[in-house]
Amino acid sequence: MRRVTKPLKPREDRYIFTEGVNYLKTGKASIWGSGDKDTLKILKELKIRGRWLNLAAGDGRYNLDLLKKADSVIASDIDESALSKLWHNTPERYKPKLETREFDITKKLPFKDSSFDGVFCTGALHLFPIKVFKSISYEIFRVLKPRGRAIIDFATDIRRVSPDGKRIKFGTEPSYSLKEAKTLLKEVFSNYKSRMYESKVSEEIKKGNPSYKFSCNFILLVADK
Ligand SMILES: C[S@@+](CC[C@H](N)C(=O)[O-])C[C@H]1O[C@@H](n2cnc3c(N)ncnc32)[C@H](O)[C@@H]1O
């Protein structure tokens, strides 16, 4: 039995974007939505095998899709309460393939070089300024095995609107345009053989603290080392 944990307060000045969500009170479904259709399609169609790392996995919106295909998955997040929900939501038969680890993705990742066949990261990388994004990307490259695969998304032109119509923006979060993000991703993933797809979220409720309507354009990147 895993212990129940408290929600983690955001510290945006330290790049901790946890939104103060109490995952223990959010029910079974992911607070980040049912999953983007293009991301789900990619997860379904692409070859995913071996040992995978799900970075900033949250309460596990895509984690089961990864677990069904990979040999094993480490789901990580800075918020232990999100990981606790992810673990409890995972069907028993997949738990032997799952490990959860709590850490900050802006620090050196706690794994040796060439540890993973794949790294997956959605809904998080757009939160960080260029310098931090580049250091996270460097770490992803380091922990990937030769010929390993990264699947990431990067949200741009973000709009969050609270129920009373106010725009929400997180303290130190940058505002990337689609064009800026494309240029950045091309540069940062130039060592990979990569494909970029464009998609968008038209309007979705995110059960942050408080809840808000969310829309954005985003890039999906599949990069082979
Ligand atoms: C919008 S949610 C996305 C969750 C999940 N990847 C998904 O697509 O549903 C962003 C996640 O990033 C995590 N996070 C924020 N700052 C972090 C940091 N510095 N290190 C690790 N995780 C972080 C949050 O706790 C949250 O679970």
The ligand as an ORCA input file, in Angstrom:
! r2SCAN-3c Opt
* xyz 0 1
  C       0.109     20.240    -17.243
  S       0.714     18.931    -16.265
  C       1.004     17.678    -17.499
  C       0.965     16.297    -16.918
  C       1.102     15.145    -17.935
  N       2.397     15.103    -18.547
  C       0.013     15.233    -18.981
  O       0.323     15.507    -20.163
  O      -1.155     15.035    -18.632
  C       2.364     19.472    -15.884
  C       3.078     18.552    -14.903
  O       4.419     19.026    -14.712
  C       4.780     18.827    -13.362
  N       5.897     19.719    -13.050
  C       5.849     21.059    -12.940
  N       7.063     21.547    -12.667
  C       7.904     20.479    -12.601
  C       9.288     20.330    -12.358
  N      10.081     21.378    -12.138
  N       9.815     19.062    -12.364
  C       9.021     17.983    -12.596
  N       7.703     18.057    -12.846
  C       7.153     19.294    -12.851
  C       3.502     19.139    -12.592
  O       3.514     18.596    -11.300
  C       2.442     18.521    -13.516
  O       2.184     17.197    -13.154
*
